[in-house]
């Protein structure tokens, strides 16, 4: 989840396979949980017919907040 929606962010996507939209949503949420300040903004199904193993192709759409790390800035006094 984003801390400050007003901060700069980047959007990215990941292609996954799942048996249903609900399963795809869960997989996307799991992926997002592994990256700080990342949220799932959408999940879309790209294949209408299942593969041989019964899964469909989905795209997870993510938004990740960009945090500027000011700890590396040197200040001259």
N, C-alpha and C positions, 0 to 999 in steps of 0.2 A: 504494500500500500504506500502511496506517496505521502510524504510528510507535508510538503508545501506545493500544492498544484500550480502556484505561480512561478516556481523555479523552472529553469530550462529542463527540457526532457528530450529523450530520443525514443523513437518508436522502432520496433523491430518485430520480425515474425519468425516463426518456426513451423515447419511442416511435420505433422505427426499422423499416425494411423490409430484408429479406434473403432469400436463396434457401433457406437452411437454418439450423438451430439453430447449427451450427458457425460459419457465416458471421456470424450474429447475435452470437455470443459474441465473435468477433474484432472486430466493429464496436464492441461495448460496451467491450472492453478498450482500443481506440483512443481512445474518448471519455474513459474514465477516466484514461488517460495524460496527457491535456491539463489535468487539474486536480490540483494538489498534494494529497497525502494522501487520495486517492480510490481505492476498490476496488469491483469489481463483486461484488455479493452474490448476484445471481440474474439469469437471463434466461428470460422466459416467452413462449411463443407465444400470440398472441391470436386469430389468424385461422386457420381450418382449410383454407380454400380460397385458392389463390393469386390475386393480382391479374392483370390482363391481361399484365403484363410478367414474370410468374412469381415474384414475390416475396411473402413472407408478412409479416404485421405481428407484431413482437415488442416486448416492453417490457424495457429494461435497468433493473435496480434497482441503485442505487449507495449507498455510504456514504462520507461525507466527514468526516474528523476536524476538529473545530473547535479551532484554536489561538488562545489568548488572547495578544494582542500587548501585552506589558507595557511596551514601549518608549515609549508615549505617556503613561504615568502620571507625574505630577509628584510629587516628594517634597519636602515642606517640612522644612528643617532648622533 
